[in-house]
Amino acid sequence: MTKLLEKLRQIYLDKVWGVDTQSLSPVRRAAVRTMRLVHNLVLELAEGHLTLRAMSLVYTTLLSLVPLLAVSFSLFKAFGMHNQLEPLLRHFLEPLGDKGVEFSQRILGFVENVQVGVLGSLGLVFLLYTVVSLVQKIEEAFNYIWRIRRPRRLVRRFSDYMSVVLIGPVLVFAALGVTAAVMGTDVVRDLVSIDSVAMLVGFIGRLLPYVLICAAFTFVYIFLPNTKVKFSAALVGGLVAGILWESGGWGFAAFISSSTRYTAIYSGFAIVIMFMIWLYVSWLILLLGAQIAYYFQYPALLNLRRREWSLNNEDREKAAILAAQLIGYNYYHQLAWWSLESLAQRMSIPSLSLRPILDVLQKNGIISESGEEPPTYFPARDIETIKLVSIVEAIRHDKSSLLPAAGQDAELNQLRKIMRRVDSAIDSALDQQTVKDLVLINPVFKED
């Protein structure tokens, strides 16, 4: 048995991880990448970071659920759509079975008892903060998945969060209202009387929940991460997450119907516990979809060991020179400025490894970033004055990567003499070459 397992393991390594996907047929390439994706998703779950963040979101949801629904209820009431809130909440709690209907009515009872007008300014601020904190937690989880360390700026964070909380639900219910209005017209009713059309309408009706939830997931994957997410990547993540969520609802409903012993054990608390479990499953599916979108956008990061790409000193120097060359080329030829994500994709390295290099170049006055979101980069001064040796020295003498000094003073002095000779050799090798020299001799680095 041991030999058989080892043989199967070797076949798996050879067929999945030991092949160059570019040399495969499209069908086999897709199969290999899917298996690599599943492998990495299992490792992500085994590490526990996604599950931990899903549990954190459950806790935040419990605190912000009633304030969130209260704000939404007030907004929908202003638009005359407050009656749509109960069907939406009931659909979300449908996997809880009959208890879900009861639980949704209790939640809406709490919401209706919240009188926003008598809260006062301080209470209203706390209400909005509770709602915004939920969206902020989601963004933090997405930024972790996308390896983004810099959150949105405060002003943009507030405006974007309010867009998600206020405008997003209005658009969803407006779309549902338009659909219902169209389905209620005489023309559509006459068409539905035809058997073939009635079958088609029934099929569309069963498919519509999947389409809406997949569209909602896709919107969240594009909008919330503080980075540029390709529509194709967000769509793939949204499709997988939407299908998992709808299908998971059926499975959870079957689990609820067969878990009578939990009701006997927990009595009245059983429905609350089941609600928390369903929240956890829902958040975990959302985060898994984001992880799929990330790997779909960066398939090169699907590796066997899943370690972060750590660049050695030589690679950091090469990356710094190439980044300065790309930034200088686009600026010199009046092309679109590079962002962090576009540079990372062009250089085929993760943005998490590239950002510290750009920060060093920016700190040393070699490049600057614009004030837009996401920021783009341009030369801090004339590229004719930016010497390549200054880029190398900026990376080599970056204090964030220096090791603490150790040893006797005499040994350190001798080491400093050797390093000065090394620096002198680098200066001689690079001579007076500048970024403009690279831009002019390599006119190939333009943004796709």
C-alpha positions in Angstrom: 0.0 0.0 0.0 2.9 2.4 0.8 4.5 1.8 -2.5 1.2 2.3 -4.3 0.6 5.6 -2.6 4.1 6.8 -3.3 3.6 5.8 -7.0 0.3 7.7 -7.2 2.0 10.7 -5.5 4.8 10.7 -8.1 2.3 10.5 -10.9 0.4 13.4 -9.5 3.6 15.5 -9.1 4.7 14.6 -12.7 1.4 15.1 -14.4 0.2 18.2 -12.5 3.3 20.0 -11.3 6.1 18.7 -13.5 4.7 20.0 -16.9 4.9 23.3 -18.6 1.3 24.4 -19.1 2.2 26.6 -22.1 3.1 23.4 -24.1 -0.2 21.7 -23.4 -3.4 21.7 -25.4 -6.1 24.2 -24.2 -8.2 21.5 -22.6 -5.3 19.8 -20.7 -3.9 23.2 -19.7 -7.3 24.1 -18.2 -7.4 20.7 -16.4 -3.9 21.1 -15.0 -4.5 24.6 -13.8 -7.8 23.6 -12.2 -6.1 20.8 -10.3 -3.4 23.2 -9.2 -6.0 25.7 -8.1 -7.9 23.0 -6.0 -4.5 22.0 -4.5 -3.8 25.5 -3.4 -7.3 26.1 -2.1 -7.1 23.1 0.1 -3.7 24.3 1.5 -5.3 27.8 2.1 -8.1 26.2 4.1 -5.6 23.9 6.0 -3.5 26.9 7.0 -6.6 28.4 8.7 -6.3 32.0 7.6 -9.5 32.1 5.5 -11.5 30.2 8.1 -10.2 32.6 10.8 -11.3 35.6 8.8 -14.7 34.0 8.0 -15.2 33.6 11.8 -14.2 37.2 12.3 -16.8 38.3 9.8 -19.5 36.2 11.5 -18.8 38.1 14.7 -18.9 41.5 12.9 -22.1 40.5 11.1 -23.9 39.7 14.4 -23.0 43.2 15.7 -23.9 45.1 12.5 -26.8 43.0 11.1 -29.6 45.0 12.7 -28.0 48.5 12.1 -27.3 47.4 8.5 -30.9 46.4 7.9 -32.2 49.5 9.7 -30.2 51.8 7.4 -31.3 49.7 4.4 -34.9 49.7 5.6 -34.9 53.5 6.0 -33.5 53.9 2.5 -35.9 51.5 0.9 -38.8 53.1 2.6 -37.8 56.4 1.1 -37.9 54.7 -2.4 -41.1 52.8 -1.5 -39.3 49.4 -1.7 -39.2 48.5 2.0 -41.6 45.6 1.4 -38.8 43.9 -0.7 -36.5 43.6 2.4 -38.4 40.7 4.0 -38.3 38.5 0.8 -34.6 39.1 0.4 -33.8 38.2 4.1 -36.1 35.2 3.8 -34.2 34.0 0.7 -30.9 34.3 2.6 -32.2 32.4 5.5 -34.1 29.8 3.4 -31.5 27.1 4.2 -32.7 27.3 7.8 -36.1 25.9 6.8 -39.2 26.9 8.7 -37.0 28.3 11.5 -35.5 30.7 8.9 -38.9 32.4 8.3 -39.4 32.8 12.0 -35.9 34.1 12.5 -36.3 36.6 9.6 -39.5 37.9 11.2 -37.8 38.4 14.5 -34.9 40.3 12.9 -37.3 42.5 11.0 -39.2 43.1 14.2 -36.0 44.5 15.7 -35.4 46.6 12.7 -38.8 48.1 12.7 -38.3 49.0 16.4 -35.2 50.9 15.6 -36.2 54.6 15.4 -33.4 56.3 13.6 -35.0 59.7 14.2 -34.7 59.5 18.0 -31.1 58.2 18.1 -29.5 61.6 18.0 -26.4 62.6 16.1 -24.1 60.5 18.3 -26.4 57.4 18.0 -26.7 57.9 14.2 -22.9 58.1 13.9 -22.5 54.9 15.9 -25.1 53.3 13.7 -23.3 54.2 10.5 -19.9 53.2 12.0 -21.3 49.7 12.8 -22.4 49.3 9.3 -19.2 50.7 7.8 -17.1 48.4 10.0 -18.6 45.3 8.4 -17.6 46.5 4.9 -14.2 47.5 6.2 -13.7 44.0 7.6 -14.6 42.5 4.2 -12.1 44.8 2.5 -9.4 43.8 4.9 -10.1 40.1 4.2 -9.9 40.8 0.5 -6.7 42.8 0.8 -5.2 39.9 2.7 -6.2 37.5 -0.2 -4.8 39.9 -2.8 -1.6 40.6 -0.8 -2.4 44.3 -0.5 -0.9 46.0 2.5 -2.2 49.6 1.8 -5.9 50.2 2.6 -8.0 52.8 0.9 -7.5 56.4 1.8 -10.0 57.6 4.5 -12.1 59.9 2.2 -12.3 57.3 -0.6 -13.0 54.6 2.0 -16.1 56.4 3.3 -17.5 57.2 -0.1 -16.9 53.7 -1.5 -18.4 52.0 1.6 -21.5 54.2 1.4 -21.9 53.3 -2.2 -21.8 49.6 -1.4 -24.2 50.0 1.6 -26.7 52.4 0.1 -26.5 52.5 -3.7 -25.8 48.8 -4.3 -29.1 47.5 -2.7 -31.1 50.1 -4.4 -29.8 49.0 -7.9 -30.5 45.4 -7.0 -34.1 46.0 -6.0 -34.6 48.4 -8.9 -33.5 45.6 -11.3 -35.9 43.2 -9.6 -38.7 45.8 -9.8 -38.1 46.3 -13.5 -38.1 42.5 -14.1 -41.4 42.1 -12.2 -42.9 45.0 -14.1 -41.9 43.5 -17.5 -43.2 40.0 -16.5 -46.6 41.6 -15.6 -47.2 43.2 -18.9 -49.9 41.9 -21.2 -47.5 41.0 -23.9 -45.4 38.8 -21.7 -48.6 37.2 -20.2 -49.7 36.3 -23.7 -46.4 34.8 -24.6 -46.3 32.7 -21.4 -49.6 31.1 -22.5 -47.5 29.3 -25.2 -46.2 26.1 -23.8 -42.6 26.4 -25.2 -42.3 30.0 -24.0 -43.7 29.0 -20.6 -41.0 26.3 -20.3 -38.4 28.9 -21.2 -39.7 31.4 -18.7 -39.8 28.7 -16.0 -36.2 27.8 -16.8 -35.2 31.5 -16.6 -37.0 31.9 -13.3 -35.0 29.0 -11.8 -31.8 30.4 -13.3 -32.4 34.0 -12.2 -31.3 33.5 -8.5 -28.0 32.0 -9.7 -27.5 34.9 -12.1 -28.2 37.6 -9.5 -26.0 36.0 -6.8 -23.2 35.5 -9.2 -23.5 39.1 -10.4 -23.4 40.3 -6.8 -20.3 38.3 -6.0 -18.6 39.5 -9.2 -19.4 43.1 -8.2 -18.0 42.7 -4.7 -14.8 41.1 -6.1 -14.2 44.0 -8.5 -15.2 46.8 -6.2 -13.9 46.0 -2.7 -10.3 44.9 -3.0 -8.0 48.0 -3.0 -6.5 46.9 -6.3 -7.4 46.5 -10.0 -9.2 43.2 -10.5 -9.8 42.0 -14.0 -13.4 41.5 -14.9 -12.6 38.0 -16.2 -11.0 37.0 -12.8 -13.9 38.5 -10.8 -16.4 36.8 -13.1 -14.8 33.4 -12.6 -14.7 33.8 -8.8 -18.2 35.1 -8.8 -19.6 32.2 -10.9 -17.9 29.6 -8.6 -18.9 31.4 -5.4 -22.5 31.9 -6.6 -23.0 28.3 -7.6 -21.4 27.1 -4.4 -23.6 29.4 -2.3 -26.9 28.4 -4.0 -25.9 24.7 -4.0 -24.6 25.0 -0.4 -28.0 26.3 0.6 -29.6 23.1 -0.5 -27.1 21.0 1.4 -27.4 23.1 4.5 -31.2 22.8 4.3 -30.9 19.0 4.2 -28.6 19.1 7.2 -31.0 21.3 9.1 -33.9 18.9 8.4 -32.0 15.9 9.6 -30.5 17.6 12.7 -33.4 17.2 15.2 -31.0 16.1 17.9 -29.4 19.5 17.9 -32.8 21.1 18.7 -33.1 18.7 21.6 -29.7 19.6 22.9 -29.7 23.4 22.4 -33.5 23.9 22.7 -34.3 27.6 21.8 -30.7 28.4 21.0 -30.5 25.8 18.2 -31.8 28.3 15.5 -29.2 30.9 16.6 -26.4 28.4 16.4 -27.6 27.2 13.0 -27.8 30.8 11.8 -24.2 31.4 12.9 -23.0 28.3 11.1 -24.8 29.4 7.9 -23.2 32.8 8.2 -19.8 31.2 8.6 -20.4 29.0 5.5 -21.6 32.0 3.5 -18.5 34.1 4.4 -16.2 31.2 3.7 -17.7 30.8 0.2 -17.3 34.5 -0.4 -13.6 34.4 0.6 -13.0 31.2 -1.4 -14.4 32.9 -4.5 -12.0 35.9 -3.9 -9.1 33.4 -3.6 -10.1 31.8 -6.9 -10.3 35.2 -8.6 -6.8 36.0 -7.3 -5.2 32.8 -8.6 -7.1 33.2 -11.9 -5.6 36.6 -12.4 -2.1 35.4 -11.3 -1.8 31.8 -12.5 2.0 32.0 -12.1 1.5 32.0 -8.3 -0.1 28.5 -8.4 3.0 26.8 -7.1 3.5 23.5 -5.2 5.0 25.0 -2.0 2.9 28.1 -1.9 5.7 30.2 -0.4 5.7 34.0 -0.8 8.0 35.1 -3.6 11.0 36.5 -1.8 13.5 38.2 -4.0 17.2 38.0 -3.3 19.4 41.1 -3.4 20.4 40.6 -7.1 16.8 40.1 -8.1 15.8 43.3 -6.2 18.4 45.3 -8.0 17.3 43.9 -11.4 13.6 44.6 -10.5 14.4 48.2 -9.4 16.3 49.0 -12.7 13.5 47.4 -14.8 10.8 49.2 -12.9 12.6 52.5 -13.4 13.1 51.7 -17.1 9.4 50.9 -17.6 8.3 54.0 -15.7 10.7 56.2 -17.5 9.8 54.8 -20.9 6.0 55.5 -20.5 6.7 58.9 -19.1 9.2 59.8 -21.9 6.8 58.6 -24.7 3.7 60.1 -23.0 2.0 56.8 -22.5 -0.3 55.8 -19.6 1.6 55.7 -16.4 2.2 52.4 -14.7 0.3 51.4 -11.5 1.6 48.8 -9.0 -0.6 46.1 -10.4 0.2 46.8 -14.1 3.9 46.9 -13.3 3.7 43.6 -11.3 1.9 41.9 -14.2 4.4 43.3 -16.8 7.4 42.2 -14.7 5.8 38.8 -13.7 6.4 39.2 -10.0 3.9 39.5 -7.2 2.9 43.1 -6.2 3.7 42.2 -2.6 7.4 41.8 -3.6 7.4 44.8 -5.9 5.9 47.4 -3.6 8.9 47.6 -1.1 11.1 48.2 -4.1 9.0 51.0 -5.4 8.8 52.4 -1.9 12.7 52.5 -1.8 12.9 54.2 -5.2 10.3 56.7 -4.1 12.0 57.4 -0.7 15.3 58.1 -2.6 13.7 60.6 -5.0 13.9 58.4 -8.1 10.2 58.0 -8.7 7.0 59.6 -7.4 3.4 58.5 -7.2 0.3 60.4 -8.3 -2.5 61.2 -5.9 -5.2 59.2 -7.7 -6.5 55.8 -6.7 -4.9 53.5 -7.4 -1.7 55.6 -7.6 0.5 55.6 -10.7 4.2 56.2 -10.9 6.3 58.7 -12.8 10.0 59.8 -12.6 10.7 62.2 -9.8 13.2 64.1 -11.9 14.5 64.2 -15.5 15.4 60.6 -16.5 18.6 61.9 -17.9 19.8 62.7 -14.4 18.8 59.4 -12.8 21.9 57.3 -12.9 21.7 53.5 -12.7 24.2 53.4 -10.0 21.9 55.5 -7.8 19.2 52.9 -8.2 21.5 50.1 -7.3 22.8 52.0 -4.3 19.3 52.8 -3.1 18.4 49.1 -3.1 21.8 48.0 -1.6 21.7 50.5 1.2 18.0 50.2 2.0 17.9 50.3 5.8 14.8 48.1 6.0 16.8 45.1 4.6 20.1 45.7 6.4 21.3 43.1 8.9 22.4 44.3 12.4 26.1 44.9 12.7 28.0 42.2 14.5 31.7 41.5 15.4 34.6 43.6 16.5 35.3 47.1 15.3 38.5 45.9 13.5 36.6 43.3 11.6 33.9 45.8 10.7 36.4 48.3 9.4 38.0 45.6 7.2 34.6 44.7 5.9 33.8 48.3 5.1 37.0 48.6 3.1 36.0 45.5 1.1 32.5 46.8 0.5 33.9 50.2 -0.7 35.9 48.3 -3.3 32.8 46.5 -4.4 30.8 49.8 -4.6 33.7 51.3 -6.6 33.6 48.4 -9.0 29.9 48.8 -9.5 30.4 52.5 -10.2 33.0 51.8 -12.8 30.8 49.1 -14.4 27.8 51.4 -14.7 29.9 54.4 -15.5 27.5 57.4 -16.2 24.6 55.4 -17.6 21.2 56.8 -16.9 17.6 55.6 -17.1 17.3 57.6 -20.4 20.0 55.4 -21.9 17.9 52.4 -21.2 14.7 54.0 -22.5 16.4 54.9 -25.8 18.2 51.6 -26.4 15.2 49.4 -25.5 12.1 51.0 -27.1 10.0 47.9 -26.3 8.6 48.5 -22.9 5.2 50.0 -23.4 2.1 49.1 -21.5 -0.1 46.5 -23.2 
